[in-house]
Amino acid sequence: MVTKPSAGRRGRLAGTALIAVAALTAAGCGSNSSTPGVSALSSAASKASEAASSAIAKVKGGVDAAGDVSAGAVTIGSDGKAVTRLKVSNPTSEVHDYTVAVSFHDAGGSLVDAAVLTVSQVPANGSKDATAKSNRDLSGTITVKVTAAVRH
């Protein structure tokens, strides 16, 4: 039997995702620097964060599942993009898709990029690996956080 969350729960889920991504944007993207490169970086990170927020908000009938997703270490690929391996664990007795938002941060903790991906057909009571990749070239020490995940 499949049960769908109530409209109120879906609304709370979307609101929670929006608040989480907005908080990241506010905390990590503010810059008092007059350096054009820093300002451009903040703007790009802010836009990526907004896009991630929008993608999560569009998921209908989902359940908050951030606890089902873990992220590994970040590496920089030969293309200059930050890459991390995600493990999505589905604790339910049914196959589900997941929409996952991650944020990439520099050594100082500032938000430098965000990405959203869909992990399809995660087996019941099983797990599936996926790869999250930054949208922009990043360098230096980069960390990743799972900012939102929706099981649907």
N, CA, C and O of each residue as an XYZ file, in Angstrom:
608
protein
N       0.839     -1.177      0.000
C       0.000      0.000      0.000
C       0.882      1.237      0.000
O       1.794      1.353      0.819
N       0.622      2.136     -0.890
C       1.376      3.381     -0.970
C       0.541      4.495     -0.374
O      -0.611      4.696     -0.759
N       1.122      5.213      0.560
C       0.419      6.361      1.122
C       1.157      7.615      0.717
O       2.388      7.656      0.714
N       0.417      8.609      0.384
C       1.002      9.887     -0.011
C       0.897     10.852      1.149
O      -0.109     10.879      1.859
N       1.960     11.660      1.342
C       1.885     12.653      2.405
C       0.765     13.643      2.134
O       0.403     13.896      0.985
N       0.230     14.192      3.195
C      -0.826     15.188      3.056
C      -0.282     16.443      2.400
O       0.929     16.656      2.352
N      -1.177     17.264      1.897
C      -0.762     18.529      1.278
C       0.005     19.379      2.279
O       0.958     20.064      1.907
N      -0.397     19.343      3.542
C       0.301     20.119      4.568
C       1.725     19.648      4.752
O       2.638     20.462      4.889
N       1.926     18.335      4.758
C       3.281     17.789      4.908
C       4.146     18.153      3.710
O       5.314     18.505      3.874
N       3.577     18.070      2.493
C       4.339     18.450      1.299
C       4.742     19.908      1.383
O       5.865     20.268      1.031
N       3.833     20.743      1.847
C       4.134     22.169      1.975
C       5.230     22.416      2.990
O       6.118     23.239      2.767
N       5.169     21.695      4.122
C       6.220     21.850      5.141
C       7.552     21.389      4.589
O       8.578     22.019      4.845
N       7.556     20.283      3.825
C       8.783     19.766      3.245
C       9.397     20.781      2.298
O      10.594     21.059      2.372
N       8.585     21.335      1.408
C       9.096     22.334      0.467
C       9.598     23.556      1.217
O      10.645     24.109      0.881
N       8.854     23.979      2.230
C       9.274     25.133      3.019
C      10.581     24.879      3.743
O      11.444     25.755      3.797
N      10.735     23.676      4.306
C      11.976     23.330      4.997
C      13.147     23.359      4.033
O      14.210     23.883      4.365
N      12.965     22.802      2.843
C      14.045     22.800      1.854
C      14.415     24.222      1.455
O      15.595     24.550      1.332
N      13.415     25.058      1.254
C      13.695     26.440      0.872
C      14.430     27.187      1.970
O      15.365     27.940      1.695
N      14.014     26.982      3.210
C      14.677     27.654      4.329
C      16.115     27.189      4.449
O      17.009     28.005      4.672
N      16.357     25.885      4.303
C      17.717     25.362      4.429
C      18.636     25.947      3.372
O      19.753     26.364      3.681
N      18.180     25.981      2.135
C      19.024     26.516      1.075
C      19.171     28.029      1.212
O      20.246     28.570      0.954
N      18.107     28.715      1.613
C      18.202     30.165      1.812
C      19.173     30.495      2.936
O      19.922     31.468      2.842
N      19.168     29.699      3.992
C      20.101     29.939      5.096
C      21.535     29.758      4.633
O      22.416     30.524      5.023
N      21.775     28.752      3.803
C      23.119     28.567      3.260
C      23.530     29.765      2.425
O      24.665     30.234      2.511
N      22.614     30.251      1.627
C      22.913     31.399      0.785
C      23.253     32.612      1.634
O      24.241     33.298      1.374
N      22.446     32.876      2.640
C      22.681     34.041      3.493
C      23.972     33.899      4.280
O      24.711     34.870      4.439
N      24.251     32.699      4.773
C      25.436     32.502      5.600
C      26.706     32.473      4.783
O      27.744     32.949      5.243
N      26.652     31.930      3.587
C      27.884     31.714      2.854
C      28.153     32.650      1.716
O      29.263     32.642      1.184
N      27.215     33.447      1.315
C      27.409     34.231      0.110
C      27.601     35.708      0.359
O      27.925     36.437     -0.579
N      27.422     36.175      1.551
C      27.604     37.593      1.813
C      29.058     37.964      1.669
O      29.934     37.207      2.087
N      29.329     39.096      1.095
C      30.703     39.529      0.923
C      30.783     41.024      1.098
O      30.077     41.783      0.435
N      31.650     41.437      1.997
C      31.896     42.857      2.173
C      33.111     43.289      1.377
O      33.544     44.437      1.466
N      33.652     42.380      0.611
C      34.856     42.663     -0.153
C      34.513     43.434     -1.414
O      33.454     43.242     -2.011
N      35.417     44.301     -1.804
C      35.210     45.035     -3.048
C      35.920     44.345     -4.202
O      35.951     44.876     -5.313
N      36.493     43.167     -3.956
C      37.187     42.428     -4.993
C      36.171     41.858     -5.971
O      35.286     41.104     -5.565
N      36.278     42.205     -7.265
C      35.298     41.728     -8.242
C      35.209     40.209     -8.315
O      34.112     39.675     -8.478
N      36.332     39.493     -8.200
C      36.315     38.038     -8.273
C      35.503     37.426     -7.152
O      34.756     36.472     -7.370
N      35.646     37.967     -5.951
C      34.897     37.465     -4.803
C      33.414     37.738     -4.992
O      32.582     36.880     -4.698
N      33.081     38.914     -5.475
C      31.688     39.276     -5.707
C      31.061     38.372     -6.766
O      29.923     37.929     -6.608
N      31.792     38.098     -7.836
C      31.288     37.222     -8.893
C      31.101     35.806     -8.367
O      30.125     35.139     -8.710
N      32.036     35.343     -7.534
C      31.931     34.018     -6.946
C      30.690     33.923     -6.066
O      29.953     32.939     -6.135
N      30.460     34.928     -5.248
C      29.281     34.947     -4.382
C      28.005     34.937     -5.199
O      27.047     34.247     -4.851
N      27.985     35.696     -6.277
C      26.812     35.756     -7.137
C      26.545     34.404     -7.790
O      25.401     33.951     -7.838
N      27.594     33.763     -8.289
C      27.430     32.459     -8.933
C      26.957     31.413     -7.932
O      26.087     30.600     -8.245
N      27.527     31.429     -6.728
C      27.121     30.475     -5.694
C      25.670     30.717     -5.292
O      24.913     29.772     -5.071
N      25.292     31.979     -5.201
C      23.922     32.327     -4.843
C      22.941     31.820     -5.897
O      21.888     31.278     -5.560
N      23.284     31.996     -7.162
C      22.412     31.523     -8.242
C      22.292     30.004     -8.227
O      21.207     29.461     -8.438
N      23.408     29.317     -7.978
C      23.372     27.854     -7.912
C      22.508     27.394     -6.746
O      21.749     26.433     -6.867
N      22.626     28.078     -5.628
C      21.825     27.751     -4.449
C      20.338     27.974     -4.719
O      19.505     27.162     -4.315
N      20.005     29.064     -5.397
C      18.609     29.342     -5.748
C      18.058     28.270     -6.684
O      16.909     27.850     -6.542
N      18.870     27.829     -7.636
C      18.435     26.782     -8.560
C      18.200     25.471     -7.814
O      17.247     24.749     -8.107
N      19.068     25.164     -6.852
C      18.901     23.950     -6.049
C      17.616     24.026     -5.241
O      16.863     23.055     -5.165
N      17.373     25.169     -4.646
C      16.155     25.378     -3.863
C      14.917     25.180     -4.726
O      13.956     24.535     -4.308
N      14.946     25.731     -5.912
C      13.819     25.621     -6.830
C      13.570     24.168     -7.225
O      12.423     23.725     -7.281
N      14.636     23.432     -7.497
C      14.486     22.033     -7.901
C      13.881     21.191     -6.782
O      13.008     20.360     -7.033
N      14.338     21.401     -5.561
C      13.794     20.654     -4.422
C      12.325     21.021     -4.199
O      11.503     20.149     -3.914
N      11.999     22.293     -4.326
C      10.628     22.757     -4.093
C       9.644     22.176     -5.106
O       8.455     22.061     -4.809
N      10.115     21.812     -6.288
C       9.240     21.273     -7.330
C       8.856     19.813     -7.104
O       7.936     19.309     -7.749
N       9.548     19.132     -6.200
C       9.242     17.727     -5.944
C       7.907     17.638     -5.206
O       7.734     18.234     -4.143
N       6.984     16.901     -5.772
C       5.645     16.748     -5.183
C       5.507     15.369     -4.547
O       5.999     14.374     -5.080
N       4.841     15.325     -3.419
C       4.567     14.049     -2.773
C       5.778     13.404     -2.139
O       5.793     12.192     -1.925
N       6.794     14.192     -1.835
C       8.016     13.640     -1.266
C       8.052     13.711      0.244
O       7.240     14.386      0.877
N       9.012     12.999      0.802
C       9.227     12.954      2.240
C      10.667     13.379      2.510
O      11.583     12.964      1.800
N      10.866     14.199      3.527
C      12.212     14.621      3.902
C      13.059     13.386      4.186
O      12.693     12.554      5.016
N      14.191     13.268      3.497
C      15.031     12.077      3.632
C      16.511     12.432      3.695
O      17.352     11.640      3.272
N      16.837     13.599      4.212
C      18.240     14.013      4.282
C      19.070     13.005      5.067
O      20.250     12.817      4.772
N      18.477     12.362      6.053
C      19.194     11.365      6.837
C      19.509     10.094      6.073
O      20.305      9.277      6.535
N      18.900      9.913      4.916
C      19.145      8.726      4.091
C      20.361      8.888      3.187
O      20.757      7.936      2.514
N      20.960     10.081      3.160
C      22.037     10.373      2.208
C      23.307     10.760      2.953
O      23.279     11.581      3.869
N      24.421     10.157      2.548
C      25.720     10.546      3.095
C      26.653     10.887      1.939
O      26.545     10.329      0.846
N      27.564     11.807      2.201
C      28.510     12.259      1.178
C      29.928     11.896      1.590
O      30.285     11.957      2.766
N      30.725     11.519      0.607
C      32.124     11.197      0.850
C      33.001     12.424      0.688
O      32.517     13.555      0.633
N      34.286     12.180      0.612
C      35.257     13.260      0.437
C      35.100     13.888     -0.943
O      34.613     13.253     -1.879
N      35.518     15.132     -1.051
C      35.461     15.854     -2.321
C      36.823     15.771     -2.999
O      37.864     15.948     -2.366
N      36.791     15.498     -4.294
C      38.003     15.556     -5.106
C      37.749     16.532     -6.248
O      36.602     16.825     -6.585
N      38.814     17.026     -6.831
C      38.698     17.893     -8.004
C      39.059     17.051     -9.218
O      40.159     16.506     -9.306
N      38.121     16.951    -10.152
C      38.336     16.156    -11.348
C      39.255     16.844    -12.340
O      39.596     18.016    -12.172
N      39.654     16.119    -13.367
C      40.545     16.674    -14.393
C      39.892     17.833    -15.134
O      40.582     18.634    -15.764
N      38.561     17.925    -15.063
C      37.839     19.028    -15.704
C      37.712     20.247    -14.790
O      37.117     21.252    -15.180
N      38.272     20.164    -13.561
C      38.220     21.288    -12.628
C      36.984     21.313    -11.744
O      36.861     22.182    -10.881
N      36.070     20.380    -11.944
C      34.838     20.338    -11.150
C      35.062     19.537     -9.864
O      35.797     18.550     -9.856
N      34.422     19.974     -8.787
C      34.450     19.225     -7.531
C      33.482     18.052     -7.653
O      32.376     18.196     -8.175
N      33.910     16.901     -7.167
C      33.115     15.683     -7.286
C      33.074     14.991     -5.926
O      34.082     14.926     -5.223
N      31.908     14.478     -5.566
C      31.774     13.694     -4.342
C      30.859     12.510     -4.593
O      29.924     12.584     -5.390
N      31.139     11.434     -3.911
C      30.305     10.240     -4.018
C      29.243     10.304     -2.930
O      29.539     10.581     -1.767
N      28.014     10.046     -3.321
C      26.899     10.000     -2.380
C      26.440      8.559     -2.229
O      26.476      7.779     -3.181
N      26.012      8.218     -1.030
C      25.382      6.923     -0.806
C      23.970      7.207     -0.319
O      23.770      7.854      0.710
N      22.998      6.715     -1.072
C      21.593      6.897     -0.724
C      21.071      5.562     -0.210
O      21.078      4.564     -0.931
N      20.620      5.549      1.036
C      20.099      4.333      1.664
C      18.589      4.468      1.835
O      18.105      5.394      2.485
N      17.862      3.540      1.246
C      16.399      3.553      1.295
C      15.931      2.588      2.386
O      16.028      1.374      2.212
N      15.424      3.110      3.508
C      15.012      2.241      4.608
C      13.591      1.688      4.473
O      13.103      1.008      5.376
N      12.938      1.972      3.370
C      11.541      1.559      3.218
C      11.439      0.229      2.478
O      12.428     -0.280      1.951
N      10.250     -0.315      2.448
C      10.003     -1.595      1.781
C       9.589     -1.419      0.319
O       9.121     -2.366     -0.313
N       9.761     -0.215     -0.216
C       9.421      0.056     -1.617
C      10.579      0.767     -2.309
O      11.362      1.464     -1.665
N      10.683      0.586     -3.621
C      11.681      1.294     -4.425
C      11.286      2.766     -4.490
O      10.110      3.085     -4.667
N      12.259      3.664     -4.349
C      11.977      5.100     -4.412
C      13.052      5.829     -5.208
O      14.186      5.367     -5.330
N      12.662      6.981     -5.745
C      13.604      7.935     -6.319
C      13.909      8.968     -5.245
O      13.088      9.220     -4.363
N      15.089      9.563     -5.325
C      15.499     10.617     -4.395
C      15.952     11.825     -5.196
O      16.614     11.678     -6.223
N      15.605     13.002     -4.741
C      16.166     14.244     -5.265
C      17.016     14.811     -4.139
O      16.537     15.021     -3.025
N      18.290     15.057     -4.448
C      19.266     15.434     -3.428
C      19.918     16.759     -3.800
O      20.341     16.951     -4.940
N      19.998     17.671     -2.839
C      20.710     18.942     -3.016
C      21.961     18.910     -2.146
O      21.910     18.535     -0.975
N      23.084     19.309     -2.739
C      24.338     19.411     -1.993
C      24.911     20.802     -2.178
O      24.659     21.467     -3.182
N      25.688     21.233     -1.192
C      26.382     22.516     -1.304
C      27.872     22.271     -1.134
O      28.297     21.465     -0.307
N      28.656     22.983     -1.934
C      30.112     22.898     -1.874
C      30.630     24.149     -1.179
O      30.165     25.257     -1.446
N      31.608     23.960     -0.277
C      32.140     25.062      0.530
C      33.657     25.107      0.430
O      34.311     24.071      0.309
N      34.217     26.320      0.482
C      35.672     26.467      0.473
C      36.228     26.230      1.875
O      35.478     25.946      2.809
N      37.551     26.349      2.011
C      38.212     26.078      3.292
C      37.712     26.988      4.407
O      37.753     26.610      5.578
N      37.243     28.174      4.061
C      36.713     29.103      5.054
C      35.258     28.850      5.404
O      34.697     29.536      6.260
N      34.639     27.870      4.751
C      33.244     27.545      5.022
C      32.244     28.298      4.167
O      31.036     28.115      4.318
N      32.734     29.146      3.269
C      31.824     29.914      2.405
C      31.260     29.039      1.293
O      31.961     28.205      0.720
N      29.995     29.244      1.005
C      29.334     28.538     -0.086
C      29.950     28.968     -1.406
O      30.035     30.162     -1.695
N      30.388     27.986     -2.220
C      30.977     28.315     -3.519
C      30.200     27.709     -4.683
O      30.383     28.135     -5.823
N      29.337     26.727     -4.426
C      28.509     26.155     -5.485
C      27.473     25.230     -4.850
O      27.576     24.873     -3.676
N      26.495     24.856     -5.630
C      25.461     23.923     -5.188
C      25.024     23.102     -6.387
O      25.145     23.538     -7.532
N      24.519     21.921     -6.116
C      24.060     21.049     -7.193
C      22.878     20.222     -6.705
O      22.724     19.971     -5.510
N      22.055     19.807     -7.648
C      20.919     18.931     -7.365
C      20.994     17.758     -8.323
O      21.308     17.926     -9.502
N      20.707     16.584     -7.818
C      20.668     15.424     -8.687
C      19.538     14.509     -8.263
O      19.096     14.533     -7.114
N      19.077     13.703     -9.204
C      18.061     12.700     -8.924
C      18.733     11.343     -8.946
O      19.460     11.013     -9.883
N      18.488     10.569     -7.920
C      18.987      9.205     -7.842
C      17.758      8.315     -8.005
O      16.905      8.243     -7.120
N      17.683      7.650     -9.132
C      16.487      6.879     -9.485
C      16.572      5.439     -9.005
O      17.645      4.841     -8.921
N      15.401      4.913     -8.697
C      15.232      3.489     -8.421
C      16.167      2.960     -7.328
O      16.869      1.969     -7.527
N      16.167      3.627     -6.186
C      16.937      3.124     -5.048
C      16.162      1.933     -4.493
O      14.995      2.073     -4.125
N      16.799      0.760     -4.430
C      16.063     -0.446     -4.058
C      15.490     -0.408     -2.641
O      16.029      0.247     -1.749
N      14.401     -1.116     -2.466
C      13.780     -1.242     -1.145
C      14.784     -1.845     -0.173
O      15.461     -2.822     -0.490
N      14.874     -1.252      1.016
C      15.800     -1.724      2.048
C      17.216     -1.895      1.514
O      17.948     -2.785      1.947
N      17.596     -1.044      0.577
C      18.918     -1.128     -0.034
C      19.522      0.243     -0.210
O      19.027      1.234      0.327
N      20.594      0.287     -0.965
C      21.258      1.567     -1.198
C      21.752      1.658     -2.634
O      21.820      0.665     -3.359
N      22.092      2.874     -3.017
C      22.598      3.129     -4.360
C      23.594      4.272     -4.273
O      23.374      5.246     -3.552
N      24.693      4.149     -5.012
C      25.697      5.204     -5.055
C      25.398      6.159     -6.202
O      24.840      5.768     -7.227
N      25.772      7.396     -6.014
C      25.601      8.424     -7.042
C      26.774      9.390     -6.929
O      27.523      9.362     -5.953
N      26.924     10.232     -7.923
C      27.999     11.222     -7.919
C      27.405     12.610     -8.057
O      26.609     12.874     -8.958
N      27.799     13.493     -7.153
C      27.409     14.906     -7.242
C      28.616     15.672     -7.748
O      29.742     15.435     -7.309
N      28.381     16.587     -8.667
C      29.459     17.333     -9.313
C      29.119     18.815     -9.302
O      27.979     19.204     -9.555
N      30.112     19.629     -9.008
C      29.886     21.075     -9.017
C      29.595     21.541    -10.435
O      29.966     20.884    -11.407
N      28.938     22.663    -10.537
C      28.628     23.251    -11.837
C      29.770     24.106    -12.359
O      29.877     24.358    -13.559
N      30.622     24.550    -11.442
C      31.709     25.462    -11.798
C      33.045     24.819    -11.472
O      33.112     23.868    -10.694
N      34.098     25.338    -12.066
C      35.444     24.912    -11.704
C      35.734     25.406    -10.295
O      35.508     26.575     -9.982
N      36.230     24.521     -9.454
C      36.587     24.868     -8.082
C      38.001     24.373     -7.820
O      38.474     23.446     -8.476
N      38.667     24.992     -6.864
C      40.021     24.566     -6.521
C      40.237     24.736     -5.031
O      39.421     25.345     -4.338
N      41.338     24.194     -4.545
C      41.642     24.285     -3.124
C      40.908     23.215     -2.342
O      40.464     22.210     -2.897
N      40.790     23.447     -1.057
C      40.102     22.506     -0.180
C      38.604     22.779     -0.238
O      38.141     23.855      0.140
N      37.864     21.800     -0.712
C      36.414     21.928     -0.865
C      35.744     20.844     -0.021
O      36.170     19.689     -0.024
N      34.703     21.227      0.692
C      33.892     20.268      1.444
C      32.473     20.291      0.884
O      32.097     21.203      0.148
N      31.706     19.290      1.239
C      30.336     19.181      0.739
C      29.387     18.903      1.900
O      29.752     18.245      2.874
N      28.166     19.414      1.778
C      27.098     19.140      2.740
C      25.854     18.733      1.963
O      25.541     19.313      0.923
N      25.154     17.738      2.473
C      23.838     17.396      1.927
C      22.874     18.393      2.558
O      22.635     18.352      3.764
N      22.321     19.290      1.742
C      21.458     20.346      2.275
C      19.990     19.955      2.304
O      19.220     20.483      3.106
N      19.602     19.040      1.441
C      18.218     18.561      1.419
C      18.168     17.276      0.611
O      18.959     17.073     -0.310
N      17.236     16.422      0.964
C      16.976     15.214      0.182
C      15.501     14.877      0.345
O      14.939     14.959      1.437
N      14.900     14.502     -0.759
C      13.482     14.163     -0.763
C      13.330     12.771     -1.364
O      13.814     12.498     -2.462
N      12.655     11.903     -0.633
C      12.336     10.560     -1.133
C      10.950     10.646     -1.749
O      10.004     11.108     -1.113
N      10.839     10.197     -2.993
C       9.542     10.267     -3.678
C       9.341      9.075     -4.581
O       8.305      8.966     -5.237
